Amino acid sequence: MTLITKLNQFSQRRVSWLVLFLSVIFFELCALFFQHGLKLAPCVMCIYERIAMLGIAGAALIGLIAPGNIFFRGIGLLGWGYTAFRGFTLANQHVEYQLHPSPFATCDAFVQLPHWAPLNQWMPWMFKAYGDCSEISWQFLNLSMPQWLVIIFAANILIAVIFILSQLKSSR
């Protein structure tokens, strides 16, 4: 049995989607700890990155519905890859704001969400932005939080692509 076949079979088990979902919950709890426990103010980009991370959780829930069904599994995998890519681009932009601050290139003053989902009004404890995007208020191993998010989202893209390819390769 090849590695591709094993990955395909693993993606058809609920445990794989549960692991993905729980990893997102872990990162979201970390973000809330930084915000409420360490009193680090989230900025607009932080909130957008948080929403992208929740997009991965949503994709995991879709895959969790019926992992043996190619439709649900496919939508979950594509959603995972797409939201990880969006998070990656947001985190890269955030890194640019931090490493090359400029009065001409700044993040939005307020979180811009669709009128039908004003998360910052519904759950301000999680989605209200009051920090500065260019401020580096935390580092670990000389990397800021957005730099870590670039790594986390890139890893998610890579793993999602590998799982997507396993679906294509195994279906032949």
ChimeraX commands (.cxc) that place a marker at each C-alpha (Angstrom):
marker #1 position 0.00,0.00,0.00 radius 0.5
marker #1 position 1.50,3.35,-1.05 radius 0.5
marker #1 position 1.69,6.49,1.06 radius 0.5
marker #1 position -0.79,8.19,-1.29 radius 0.5
marker #1 position -3.31,5.41,-0.69 radius 0.5
marker #1 position -2.79,5.63,3.07 radius 0.5
marker #1 position -3.33,9.41,3.01 radius 0.5
marker #1 position -6.47,8.96,0.95 radius 0.5
marker #1 position -7.80,6.37,3.40 radius 0.5
marker #1 position -6.88,8.57,6.37 radius 0.5
marker #1 position -8.83,11.48,4.85 radius 0.5
marker #1 position -11.88,9.19,4.75 radius 0.5
marker #1 position -11.83,8.76,8.53 radius 0.5
marker #1 position -13.48,11.16,10.96 radius 0.5
marker #1 position -10.38,11.25,13.13 radius 0.5
marker #1 position -8.43,13.09,10.41 radius 0.5
marker #1 position -10.99,15.87,10.23 radius 0.5
marker #1 position -11.28,15.98,14.00 radius 0.5
marker #1 position -7.50,16.45,14.30 radius 0.5
marker #1 position -7.69,19.37,11.86 radius 0.5
marker #1 position -10.62,20.90,13.74 radius 0.5
marker #1 position -8.93,20.52,17.13 radius 0.5
marker #1 position -5.70,22.06,15.82 radius 0.5
marker #1 position -7.66,25.16,14.81 radius 0.5
marker #1 position -9.36,25.27,18.21 radius 0.5
marker #1 position -5.90,25.11,19.81 radius 0.5
marker #1 position -4.69,28.09,17.74 radius 0.5
marker #1 position -7.85,30.07,18.45 radius 0.5
marker #1 position -7.50,29.41,22.18 radius 0.5
marker #1 position -3.88,30.58,21.95 radius 0.5
marker #1 position -5.04,33.78,20.26 radius 0.5
marker #1 position -7.61,34.38,22.98 radius 0.5
marker #1 position -4.99,33.71,25.65 radius 0.5
marker #1 position -2.69,36.29,24.06 radius 0.5
marker #1 position -5.57,38.75,23.88 radius 0.5
marker #1 position -7.18,38.27,27.28 radius 0.5
marker #1 position -4.47,36.59,29.35 radius 0.5
marker #1 position -1.42,38.52,28.17 radius 0.5
marker #1 position -3.43,41.65,27.30 radius 0.5
marker #1 position -2.07,41.88,23.73 radius 0.5
marker #1 position -4.43,44.01,21.65 radius 0.5
marker #1 position -5.49,42.32,18.39 radius 0.5
marker #1 position -5.31,44.47,15.28 radius 0.5
marker #1 position -7.52,44.39,12.20 radius 0.5
marker #1 position -5.18,41.96,10.44 radius 0.5
marker #1 position -5.16,39.73,13.54 radius 0.5
marker #1 position -8.94,39.53,13.34 radius 0.5
marker #1 position -8.88,38.72,9.63 radius 0.5
marker #1 position -6.27,36.00,10.27 radius 0.5
marker #1 position -8.42,34.68,13.10 radius 0.5
marker #1 position -11.39,34.47,10.75 radius 0.5
marker #1 position -9.27,32.65,8.14 radius 0.5
marker #1 position -8.27,30.14,10.82 radius 0.5
marker #1 position -11.96,29.65,11.61 radius 0.5
marker #1 position -12.50,29.05,7.91 radius 0.5
marker #1 position -10.21,26.04,8.22 radius 0.5
marker #1 position -12.34,24.87,11.16 radius 0.5
marker #1 position -15.44,25.25,9.00 radius 0.5
marker #1 position -13.81,23.17,6.26 radius 0.5
marker #1 position -12.93,20.54,8.86 radius 0.5
marker #1 position -16.55,20.42,10.02 radius 0.5
marker #1 position -17.70,19.89,6.42 radius 0.5
marker #1 position -15.25,17.01,6.04 radius 0.5
marker #1 position -16.34,15.65,9.41 radius 0.5
marker #1 position -19.98,15.39,8.25 radius 0.5
marker #1 position -19.30,12.46,5.92 radius 0.5
marker #1 position -15.60,11.84,5.32 radius 0.5
marker #1 position -16.32,8.72,3.28 radius 0.5
marker #1 position -18.38,10.76,0.80 radius 0.5
marker #1 position -16.19,12.29,-1.93 radius 0.5
marker #1 position -18.45,15.37,-2.13 radius 0.5
marker #1 position -18.12,16.35,1.54 radius 0.5
marker #1 position -14.47,15.31,1.65 radius 0.5
marker #1 position -13.72,17.27,-1.53 radius 0.5
marker #1 position -15.49,20.41,-0.33 radius 0.5
marker #1 position -13.69,20.10,3.01 radius 0.5
marker #1 position -10.29,19.70,1.34 radius 0.5
marker #1 position -10.84,22.55,-1.12 radius 0.5
marker #1 position -12.20,24.78,1.64 radius 0.5
marker #1 position -9.20,23.95,3.81 radius 0.5
marker #1 position -6.77,24.79,1.02 radius 0.5
marker #1 position -8.58,27.99,0.04 radius 0.5
marker #1 position -8.93,29.40,3.55 radius 0.5
marker #1 position -5.34,28.45,4.40 radius 0.5
marker #1 position -4.21,30.32,1.26 radius 0.5
marker #1 position -6.29,33.37,2.23 radius 0.5
marker #1 position -4.84,33.25,5.74 radius 0.5
marker #1 position -1.34,32.95,4.27 radius 0.5
marker #1 position -1.81,36.06,2.13 radius 0.5
marker #1 position -3.27,37.99,5.07 radius 0.5
marker #1 position -0.39,36.96,7.35 radius 0.5
marker #1 position 2.15,37.94,4.68 radius 0.5
marker #1 position 0.53,41.37,4.37 radius 0.5
marker #1 position 0.58,41.71,8.15 radius 0.5
marker #1 position 4.30,40.88,8.20 radius 0.5
marker #1 position 4.85,43.62,5.62 radius 0.5
marker #1 position 3.04,46.13,7.87 radius 0.5
marker #1 position 5.32,45.12,10.74 radius 0.5
marker #1 position 8.65,44.93,8.94 radius 0.5
marker #1 position 8.13,47.91,6.64 radius 0.5
marker #1 position 5.82,50.35,8.46 radius 0.5
marker #1 position 4.68,53.20,6.28 radius 0.5
marker #1 position 2.05,55.92,6.62 radius 0.5
marker #1 position 1.05,55.08,3.04 radius 0.5
marker #1 position 0.53,51.34,3.57 radius 0.5
marker #1 position -1.51,50.63,6.67 radius 0.5
marker #1 position -4.23,48.23,7.63 radius 0.5
marker #1 position -7.85,49.29,7.88 radius 0.5
marker #1 position -8.84,51.40,10.86 radius 0.5
marker #1 position -11.82,49.13,11.57 radius 0.5
marker #1 position -12.67,45.52,10.82 radius 0.5
marker #1 position -14.64,45.37,7.56 radius 0.5
marker #1 position -17.09,42.48,7.69 radius 0.5
marker #1 position -20.24,41.80,5.67 radius 0.5
marker #1 position -23.38,43.41,7.06 radius 0.5
marker #1 position -24.96,39.95,7.40 radius 0.5
marker #1 position -22.12,38.73,9.67 radius 0.5
marker #1 position -20.89,41.56,11.91 radius 0.5
marker #1 position -18.80,39.24,14.07 radius 0.5
marker #1 position -17.08,42.20,15.74 radius 0.5
marker #1 position -20.49,43.33,17.03 radius 0.5
marker #1 position -21.80,39.88,17.90 radius 0.5
marker #1 position -18.65,38.73,19.70 radius 0.5
marker #1 position -16.43,41.73,20.44 radius 0.5
marker #1 position -14.44,39.68,22.95 radius 0.5
marker #1 position -13.12,37.69,19.97 radius 0.5
marker #1 position -13.44,39.91,16.91 radius 0.5
marker #1 position -12.99,43.52,18.04 radius 0.5
marker #1 position -9.73,45.05,16.83 radius 0.5
marker #1 position -8.05,47.72,18.90 radius 0.5
marker #1 position -4.35,47.12,18.26 radius 0.5
marker #1 position -1.83,48.52,15.78 radius 0.5
marker #1 position -0.99,46.27,12.82 radius 0.5
marker #1 position 2.60,47.51,12.60 radius 0.5
marker #1 position 3.39,46.94,16.28 radius 0.5
marker #1 position 5.39,43.87,17.21 radius 0.5
marker #1 position 4.15,43.14,20.72 radius 0.5
marker #1 position 5.21,39.49,21.00 radius 0.5
marker #1 position 7.96,37.28,19.61 radius 0.5
marker #1 position 9.02,33.68,19.96 radius 0.5
marker #1 position 12.34,32.52,18.50 radius 0.5
marker #1 position 12.71,36.00,16.97 radius 0.5
marker #1 position 9.50,35.62,14.95 radius 0.5
marker #1 position 6.43,37.79,15.47 radius 0.5
marker #1 position 2.94,36.36,15.64 radius 0.5
marker #1 position 2.16,37.12,11.97 radius 0.5
marker #1 position 5.43,35.45,10.96 radius 0.5
marker #1 position 4.37,32.34,12.88 radius 0.5
marker #1 position 0.99,32.52,11.16 radius 0.5
marker #1 position 2.72,32.58,7.77 radius 0.5
marker #1 position 4.40,29.30,8.77 radius 0.5
marker #1 position 1.18,27.81,10.17 radius 0.5
marker #1 position -0.89,28.74,7.12 radius 0.5
marker #1 position 1.87,27.58,4.74 radius 0.5
marker #1 position 1.97,24.22,6.52 radius 0.5
marker #1 position -1.82,23.99,6.18 radius 0.5
marker #1 position -1.60,24.75,2.46 radius 0.5
marker #1 position 1.07,22.10,1.96 radius 0.5
marker #1 position -0.81,19.44,3.90 radius 0.5
marker #1 position -4.13,20.29,2.20 radius 0.5
marker #1 position -2.50,20.06,-1.24 radius 0.5
marker #1 position -0.95,16.70,-0.36 radius 0.5
marker #1 position -4.36,15.39,0.75 radius 0.5
marker #1 position -6.04,16.81,-2.37 radius 0.5
marker #1 position -3.45,15.13,-4.56 radius 0.5
marker #1 position -4.00,11.87,-2.70 radius 0.5
marker #1 position -7.66,12.05,-3.72 radius 0.5
marker #1 position -6.76,12.59,-7.37 radius 0.5
marker #1 position -4.06,9.93,-7.47 radius 0.5
marker #1 position -6.17,7.29,-5.72 radius 0.5
marker #1 position -9.20,7.90,-7.93 radius 0.5
marker #1 position -7.30,6.78,-11.05 radius 0.5
marker link #1:1,2 radius 0.2
marker link #1:2,3 radius 0.2
marker link #1:3,4 radius 0.2
marker link #1:4,5 radius 0.2
marker link #1:5,6 radius 0.2
marker link #1:6,7 radius 0.2
marker link #1:7,8 radius 0.2
marker link #1:8,9 radius 0.2
marker link #1:9,10 radius 0.2
marker link #1:10,11 radius 0.2
marker link #1:11,12 radius 0.2
marker link #1:12,13 radius 0.2
marker link #1:13,14 radius 0.2
marker link #1:14,15 radius 0.2
marker link #1:15,16 radius 0.2
marker link #1:16,17 radius 0.2
marker link #1:17,18 radius 0.2
marker link #1:18,19 radius 0.2
marker link #1:19,20 radius 0.2
marker link #1:20,21 radius 0.2
marker link #1:21,22 radius 0.2
marker link #1:22,23 radius 0.2
marker link #1:23,24 radius 0.2
marker link #1:24,25 radius 0.2
marker link #1:25,26 radius 0.2
marker link #1:26,27 radius 0.2
marker link #1:27,28 radius 0.2
marker link #1:28,29 radius 0.2
marker link #1:29,30 radius 0.2
marker link #1:30,31 radius 0.2
marker link #1:31,32 radius 0.2
marker link #1:32,33 radius 0.2
marker link #1:33,34 radius 0.2
marker link #1:34,35 radius 0.2
marker link #1:35,36 radius 0.2
marker link #1:36,37 radius 0.2
marker link #1:37,38 radius 0.2
marker link #1:38,39 radius 0.2
marker link #1:39,40 radius 0.2
marker link #1:40,41 radius 0.2
marker link #1:41,42 radius 0.2
marker link #1:42,43 radius 0.2
marker link #1:43,44 radius 0.2
marker link #1:44,45 radius 0.2
marker link #1:45,46 radius 0.2
marker link #1:46,47 radius 0.2
marker link #1:47,48 radius 0.2
marker link #1:48,49 radius 0.2
marker link #1:49,50 radius 0.2
marker link #1:50,51 radius 0.2
marker link #1:51,52 radius 0.2
marker link #1:52,53 radius 0.2
marker link #1:53,54 radius 0.2
marker link #1:54,55 radius 0.2
marker link #1:55,56 radius 0.2
marker link #1:56,57 radius 0.2
marker link #1:57,58 radius 0.2
marker link #1:58,59 radius 0.2
marker link #1:59,60 radius 0.2
marker link #1:60,61 radius 0.2
marker link #1:61,62 radius 0.2
marker link #1:62,63 radius 0.2
marker link #1:63,64 radius 0.2
marker link #1:64,65 radius 0.2
marker link #1:65,66 radius 0.2
marker link #1:66,67 radius 0.2
marker link #1:67,68 radius 0.2
marker link #1:68,69 radius 0.2
marker link #1:69,70 radius 0.2
marker link #1:70,71 radius 0.2
marker link #1:71,72 radius 0.2
marker link #1:72,73 radius 0.2
marker link #1:73,74 radius 0.2
marker link #1:74,75 radius 0.2
marker link #1:75,76 radius 0.2
marker link #1:76,77 radius 0.2
marker link #1:77,78 radius 0.2
marker link #1:78,79 radius 0.2
marker link #1:79,80 radius 0.2
marker link #1:80,81 radius 0.2
marker link #1:81,82 radius 0.2
marker link #1:82,83 radius 0.2
marker link #1:83,84 radius 0.2
marker link #1:84,85 radius 0.2
marker link #1:85,86 radius 0.2
marker link #1:86,87 radius 0.2
marker link #1:87,88 radius 0.2
marker link #1:88,89 radius 0.2
marker link #1:89,90 radius 0.2
marker link #1:90,91 radius 0.2
marker link #1:91,92 radius 0.2
marker link #1:92,93 radius 0.2
marker link #1:93,94 radius 0.2
marker link #1:94,95 radius 0.2
marker link #1:95,96 radius 0.2
marker link #1:96,97 radius 0.2
marker link #1:97,98 radius 0.2
marker link #1:98,99 radius 0.2
marker link #1:99,100 radius 0.2
marker link #1:100,101 radius 0.2
marker link #1:101,102 radius 0.2
marker link #1:102,103 radius 0.2
marker link #1:103,104 radius 0.2
marker link #1:104,105 radius 0.2
marker link #1:105,106 radius 0.2
marker link #1:106,107 radius 0.2
marker link #1:107,108 radius 0.2
marker link #1:108,109 radius 0.2
marker link #1:109,110 radius 0.2
marker link #1:110,111 radius 0.2
marker link #1:111,112 radius 0.2
marker link #1:112,113 radius 0.2
marker link #1:113,114 radius 0.2
marker link #1:114,115 radius 0.2
marker link #1:115,116 radius 0.2
marker link #1:116,117 radius 0.2
marker link #1:117,118 radius 0.2
marker link #1:118,119 radius 0.2
marker link #1:119,120 radius 0.2
marker link #1:120,121 radius 0.2
marker link #1:121,122 radius 0.2
marker link #1:122,123 radius 0.2
marker link #1:123,124 radius 0.2
marker link #1:124,125 radius 0.2
marker link #1:125,126 radius 0.2
marker link #1:126,127 radius 0.2
marker link #1:127,128 radius 0.2
marker link #1:128,129 radius 0.2
marker link #1:129,130 radius 0.2
marker link #1:130,131 radius 0.2
marker link #1:131,132 radius 0.2
marker link #1:132,133 radius 0.2
marker link #1:133,134 radius 0.2
marker link #1:134,135 radius 0.2
marker link #1:135,136 radius 0.2
marker link #1:136,137 radius 0.2
marker link #1:137,138 radius 0.2
marker link #1:138,139 radius 0.2
marker link #1:139,140 radius 0.2
marker link #1:140,141 radius 0.2
marker link #1:141,142 radius 0.2
marker link #1:142,143 radius 0.2
marker link #1:143,144 radius 0.2
marker link #1:144,145 radius 0.2
marker link #1:145,146 radius 0.2
marker link #1:146,147 radius 0.2
marker link #1:147,148 radius 0.2
marker link #1:148,149 radius 0.2
marker link #1:149,150 radius 0.2
marker link #1:150,151 radius 0.2
marker link #1:151,152 radius 0.2
marker link #1:152,153 radius 0.2
marker link #1:153,154 radius 0.2
marker link #1:154,155 radius 0.2
marker link #1:155,156 radius 0.2
marker link #1:156,157 radius 0.2
marker link #1:157,158 radius 0.2
marker link #1:158,159 radius 0.2
marker link #1:159,160 radius 0.2
marker link #1:160,161 radius 0.2
marker link #1:161,162 radius 0.2
marker link #1:162,163 radius 0.2
marker link #1:163,164 radius 0.2
marker link #1:164,165 radius 0.2
marker link #1:165,166 radius 0.2
marker link #1:166,167 radius 0.2
marker link #1:167,168 radius 0.2
marker link #1:168,169 radius 0.2
marker link #1:169,170 radius 0.2
marker link #1:170,171 radius 0.2
marker link #1:171,172 radius 0.2
view
